[in-house]
Amino acid sequence: MNHTIDVENMKCGGCVHSITKALLELANVRSLEIDEASGRIRVEGEIDRALLVDRLNALGYPELGNNSMARRAKSLVSCAIGKLNT
């Protein structure tokens, strides 16, 4: 099963690193493709789309159209962590 999710707040390689790490930790994710410029994430695997969206929300990268100030703040933290761990 393939899922495509367009997210908000993805700004740089640090964001991509944090998202990659968090999604690949989920069971049944076989592959992951992230387009930083467009904010598009493609996930292949036998995994529920809602679980992916929840994980992204927790990191501060909500699905397009569902942004908030709190999620923007979370994304800055996730981005910084991603930059430190690259």
TIVO-2410 file (N, C-alpha, C; in nm, 3 decimals):
# residues 86
REC num residu      c1      c2      c3 atome chaine
REC   1      M   0.084  -0.117   0.000     N      A
REC   1      M   0.000   0.000   0.000    CA      A
REC   1      M   0.089   0.124   0.000     C      A
REC   2      N   0.053   0.223  -0.078     N      A
REC   2      N   0.127   0.348  -0.086    CA      A
REC   2      N   0.042   0.462  -0.031     C      A
REC   3      H   0.108   0.551   0.043     N      A
REC   3      H   0.041   0.669   0.096    CA      A
REC   3      H   0.122   0.792   0.055     C      A
REC   4      T   0.053   0.896   0.012     N      A
REC   4      T   0.116   1.024  -0.017    CA      A
REC   4      T   0.054   1.128   0.074     C      A
REC   5      I   0.139   1.199   0.146     N      A
REC   5      I   0.092   1.300   0.241    CA      A
REC   5      I   0.169   1.429   0.216     C      A
REC   6      D   0.096   1.537   0.193     N      A
REC   6      D   0.157   1.669   0.179    CA      A
REC   6      D   0.153   1.736   0.315     C      A
REC   7      V   0.271   1.778   0.364     N      A
REC   7      V   0.278   1.834   0.499    CA      A
REC   7      V   0.322   1.980   0.498     C      A
REC   8      E   0.300   2.043   0.612     N      A
REC   8      E   0.341   2.181   0.632    CA      A
REC   8      E   0.467   2.184   0.719     C      A
REC   9      N   0.535   2.295   0.718     N      A
REC   9      N   0.648   2.327   0.806    CA      A
REC   9      N   0.780   2.259   0.771     C      A
REC  10      M   0.789   2.182   0.665     N      A
REC  10      M   0.915   2.119   0.628    CA      A
REC  10      M   1.002   2.227   0.560     C      A
REC  11      K   1.119   2.253   0.620     N      A
REC  11      K   1.200   2.364   0.574    CA      A
REC  11      K   1.339   2.326   0.525     C      A
REC  12      C   1.392   2.213   0.576     N      A
REC  12      C   1.533   2.186   0.546    CA      A
REC  12      C   1.567   2.039   0.567     C      A
REC  13      G   1.693   2.009   0.552     N      A
REC  13      G   1.740   1.872   0.570    CA      A
REC  13      G   1.722   1.821   0.712     C      A
REC  14      G   1.725   1.912   0.810     N      A
REC  14      G   1.702   1.870   0.949    CA      A
REC  14      G   1.561   1.817   0.966     C      A
REC  15      C   1.465   1.883   0.903     N      A
REC  15      C   1.326   1.837   0.906    CA      A
REC  15      C   1.316   1.699   0.841     C      A
REC  16      V   1.377   1.685   0.725     N      A
REC  16      V   1.374   1.559   0.652    CA      A
REC  16      V   1.434   1.448   0.736     C      A
REC  17      H   1.545   1.476   0.802     N      A
REC  17      H   1.610   1.374   0.885    CA      A
REC  17      H   1.518   1.329   0.999     C      A
REC  18      S   1.455   1.424   1.068     N      A
REC  18      S   1.366   1.390   1.178    CA      A
REC  18      S   1.246   1.308   1.130     C      A
REC  19      I   1.188   1.348   1.019     N      A
REC  19      I   1.072   1.276   0.964    CA      A
REC  19      I   1.114   1.135   0.922     C      A
REC  20      T   1.226   1.125   0.854     N      A
REC  20      T   1.274   0.994   0.807    CA      A
REC  20      T   1.293   0.900   0.925     C      A
REC  21      K   1.363   0.946   1.027     N      A
REC  21      K   1.390   0.863   1.144    CA      A
REC  21      K   1.260   0.817   1.210     C      A
REC  22      A   1.167   0.910   1.230     N      A
REC  22      A   1.043   0.877   1.299    CA      A
REC  22      A   0.956   0.781   1.220     C      A
REC  23      L   0.947   0.798   1.089     N      A
REC  23      L   0.860   0.711   1.009    CA      A
REC  23      L   0.922   0.574   0.988     C      A
REC  24      L   1.053   0.567   0.973     N      A
REC  24      L   1.116   0.437   0.954    CA      A
REC  24      L   1.115   0.352   1.081     C      A
REC  25      E   1.091   0.415   1.196     N      A
REC  25      E   1.078   0.341   1.322    CA      A
REC  25      E   0.944   0.266   1.331     C      A
REC  26      L   0.848   0.305   1.249     N      A
REC  26      L   0.716   0.241   1.251    CA      A
REC  26      L   0.723   0.104   1.184     C      A
REC  27      A   0.654   0.009   1.242     N      A
REC  27      A   0.650  -0.125   1.184    CA      A
REC  27      A   0.581  -0.121   1.048     C      A
REC  28      N   0.629  -0.202   0.958     N      A
REC  28      N   0.570  -0.223   0.826    CA      A
REC  28      N   0.594  -0.111   0.725     C      A
REC  29      V   0.678  -0.013   0.756     N      A
REC  29      V   0.717   0.086   0.656    CA      A
REC  29      V   0.831   0.025   0.576     C      A
REC  30      R   0.806   0.004   0.446     N      A
REC  30      R   0.908  -0.059   0.361    CA      A
REC  30      R   0.999   0.044   0.295     C      A
REC  31      S   0.942   0.155   0.252     N      A
REC  31      S   1.025   0.258   0.190    CA      A
REC  31      S   0.961   0.393   0.211     C      A
REC  32      L   1.045   0.495   0.195     N      A
REC  32      L   1.004   0.631   0.225    CA      A
REC  32      L   1.073   0.724   0.126     C      A
REC  33      E   0.998   0.817   0.073     N      A
REC  33      E   1.053   0.917  -0.019    CA      A
REC  33      E   1.001   1.053   0.025     C      A
REC  34      I   1.092   1.147   0.047     N      A
REC  34      I   1.053   1.280   0.094    CA      A
REC  34      I   1.105   1.384  -0.003     C      A
REC  35      D   1.014   1.470  -0.050     N      A
REC  35      D   1.051   1.582  -0.136    CA      A
REC  35      D   1.044   1.709  -0.052     C      A
REC  36      E   1.159   1.754  -0.009     N      A
REC  36      E   1.168   1.870   0.081    CA      A
REC  36      E   1.103   1.994   0.019     C      A
REC  37      A   1.126   2.018  -0.107     N      A
REC  37      A   1.077   2.139  -0.173    CA      A
REC  37      A   0.925   2.147  -0.176     C      A
REC  38      S   0.859   2.036  -0.201     N      A
REC  38      S   0.714   2.037  -0.212    CA      A
REC  38      S   0.644   2.000  -0.081     C      A
REC  39      G   0.718   1.941   0.014     N      A
REC  39      G   0.657   1.896   0.138    CA      A
REC  39      G   0.580   1.766   0.122     C      A
REC  40      R   0.611   1.693   0.017     N      A
REC  40      R   0.540   1.568  -0.011    CA      A
REC  40      R   0.618   1.449   0.043     C      A
REC  41      I   0.545   1.361   0.111     N      A
REC  41      I   0.603   1.240   0.168    CA      A
REC  41      I   0.528   1.121   0.109     C      A
REC  42      R   0.603   1.024   0.058     N      A
REC  42      R   0.544   0.901   0.004    CA      A
REC  42      R   0.597   0.784   0.085     C      A
REC  43      V   0.504   0.705   0.136     N      A
REC  43      V   0.537   0.592   0.220    CA      A
REC  43      V   0.480   0.465   0.157     C      A
REC  44      E   0.564   0.363   0.149     N      A
REC  44      E   0.519   0.233   0.100    CA      A
REC  44      E   0.526   0.135   0.216     C      A
REC  45      G   0.419   0.060   0.233     N      A
REC  45      G   0.415  -0.042   0.337    CA      A
REC  45      G   0.273  -0.068   0.383     C      A
REC  46      E   0.259  -0.175   0.456     N      A
REC  46      E   0.129  -0.213   0.511    CA      A
REC  46      E   0.109  -0.139   0.643     C      A
REC  47      I   0.074  -0.013   0.633     N      A
REC  47      I   0.058   0.072   0.751    CA      A
REC  47      I  -0.061   0.164   0.732     C      A
REC  48      D  -0.130   0.190   0.840     N      A
REC  48      D  -0.248   0.275   0.836    CA      A
REC  48      D  -0.207   0.421   0.814     C      A
REC  49      R  -0.274   0.487   0.723     N      A
REC  49      R  -0.243   0.627   0.691    CA      A
REC  49      R  -0.260   0.716   0.814     C      A
REC  50      A  -0.362   0.689   0.894     N      A
REC  50      A  -0.387   0.769   1.014    CA      A
REC  50      A  -0.269   0.764   1.111     C      A
REC  51      L  -0.203   0.650   1.120     N      A
REC  51      L  -0.086   0.637   1.207    CA      A
REC  51      L   0.028   0.726   1.156     C      A
REC  52      L   0.046   0.731   1.026     N      A
REC  52      L   0.149   0.817   0.966    CA      A
REC  52      L   0.118   0.965   0.995     C      A
REC  53      V  -0.007   1.003   0.974     N      A
REC  53      V  -0.047   1.143   0.997    CA      A
REC  53      V  -0.029   1.179   1.144     C      A
REC  54      D  -0.065   1.088   1.235     N      A
REC  54      D  -0.047   1.113   1.379    CA      A
REC  54      D   0.099   1.133   1.414     C      A
REC  55      R   0.186   1.048   1.360     N      A
REC  55      R   0.330   1.060   1.387    CA      A
REC  55      R   0.383   1.193   1.334     C      A
REC  56      L   0.342   1.231   1.214     N      A
REC  56      L   0.385   1.359   1.157    CA      A
REC  56      L   0.334   1.477   1.240     C      A
REC  57      N   0.209   1.471   1.285     N      A
REC  57      N   0.154   1.576   1.370    CA      A
REC  57      N   0.236   1.591   1.498     C      A
REC  58      A   0.275   1.479   1.558     N      A
REC  58      A   0.351   1.480   1.682    CA      A
REC  58      A   0.486   1.549   1.663     C      A
REC  59      L   0.540   1.542   1.542     N      A
REC  59      L   0.667   1.607   1.511    CA      A
REC  59      L   0.652   1.754   1.471     C      A
REC  60      G   0.527   1.796   1.446     N      A
REC  60      G   0.503   1.933   1.403    CA      A
REC  60      G   0.490   1.950   1.253     C      A
REC  61      Y   0.466   1.840   1.183     N      A
REC  61      Y   0.451   1.844   1.038    CA      A
REC  61      Y   0.311   1.793   1.001     C      A
REC  62      P   0.208   1.877   1.022     N      A
REC  62      P   0.071   1.834   0.995    CA      A
REC  62      P   0.043   1.826   0.845     C      A
REC  63      E  -0.060   1.753   0.815     N      A
REC  63      E  -0.105   1.745   0.677    CA      A
REC  63      E  -0.144   1.886   0.630     C      A
REC  64      L  -0.119   1.913   0.503     N      A
REC  64      L  -0.147   2.043   0.443    CA      A
REC  64      L  -0.287   2.091   0.481     C      A
REC  65      G  -0.295   2.214   0.531     N      A
REC  65      G  -0.424   2.273   0.568    CA      A
REC  65      G  -0.461   2.255   0.714     C      A
REC  66      N  -0.375   2.188   0.792     N      A
REC  66      N  -0.406   2.161   0.934    CA      A
REC  66      N  -0.299   2.218   1.027     C      A
REC  67      N  -0.241   2.329   0.989     N      A
REC  67      N  -0.131   2.386   1.067    CA      A
REC  67      N  -0.182   2.468   1.185     C      A
REC  68      S  -0.097   2.489   1.283     N      A
REC  68      S  -0.128   2.574   1.398    CA      A
REC  68      S   0.004   2.629   1.451     C      A
REC  69      M  -0.005   2.725   1.539     N      A
REC  69      M   0.115   2.783   1.598    CA      A
REC  69      M   0.190   2.678   1.679     C      A
REC  70      A   0.119   2.593   1.751     N      A
REC  70      A   0.183   2.488   1.831    CA      A
REC  70      A   0.258   2.390   1.741     C      A
REC  71      R   0.200   2.353   1.629     N      A
REC  71      R   0.267   2.261   1.537    CA      A
REC  71      R   0.390   2.325   1.474     C      A
REC  72      R   0.381   2.454   1.444     N      A
REC  72      R   0.499   2.524   1.391    CA      A
REC  72      R   0.613   2.520   1.493     C      A
REC  73      A   0.579   2.543   1.619     N      A
REC  73      A   0.681   2.540   1.725    CA      A
REC  73      A   0.741   2.400   1.738     C      A
REC  74      K   0.657   2.297   1.733     N      A
REC  74      K   0.707   2.159   1.740    CA      A
REC  74      K   0.800   2.129   1.623     C      A
REC  75      S   0.766   2.180   1.506     N      A
REC  75      S   0.850   2.153   1.388    CA      A
REC  75      S   0.988   2.216   1.404     C      A
REC  76      L   0.996   2.330   1.469     N      A
REC  76      L   1.127   2.393   1.491    CA      A
REC  76      L   1.214   2.306   1.581     C      A
REC  77      V   1.153   2.247   1.683     N      A
REC  77      V   1.228   2.156   1.771    CA      A
REC  77      V   1.270   2.032   1.695     C      A
REC  78      S   1.179   1.972   1.618     N      A
REC  78      S   1.213   1.853   1.539    CA      A
REC  78      S   1.322   1.882   1.439     C      A
REC  79      C   1.316   1.998   1.378     N      A
REC  79      C   1.417   2.041   1.282    CA      A
REC  79      C   1.553   2.051   1.349     C      A
REC  80      A   1.557   2.116   1.465     N      A
REC  80      A   1.684   2.131   1.537    CA      A
REC  80      A   1.743   1.997   1.577     C      A
REC  81      I   1.658   1.906   1.624     N      A
REC  81      I   1.704   1.773   1.660    CA      A
REC  81      I   1.758   1.701   1.537     C      A
REC  82      G   1.687   1.715   1.425     N      A
REC  82      G   1.734   1.653   1.300    CA      A
REC  82      G   1.869   1.706   1.256     C      A
REC  83      K   1.890   1.835   1.272     N      A
REC  83      K   2.019   1.895   1.235    CA      A
REC  83      K   2.131   1.843   1.326     C      A
REC  84      L   2.101   1.826   1.454     N      A
REC  84      L   2.202   1.777   1.547    CA      A
REC  84      L   2.239   1.631   1.522     C      A
REC  85      N   2.146   1.555   1.468     N      A
REC  85      N   2.167   1.411   1.450    CA      A
REC  85      N   2.210   1.372   1.308     C      A
REC  86      T   2.239   1.470   1.222     N      A
REC  86      T   2.282   1.434   1.087    CA      A
REC  86      T   2.432   1.422   1.080     C      A
***
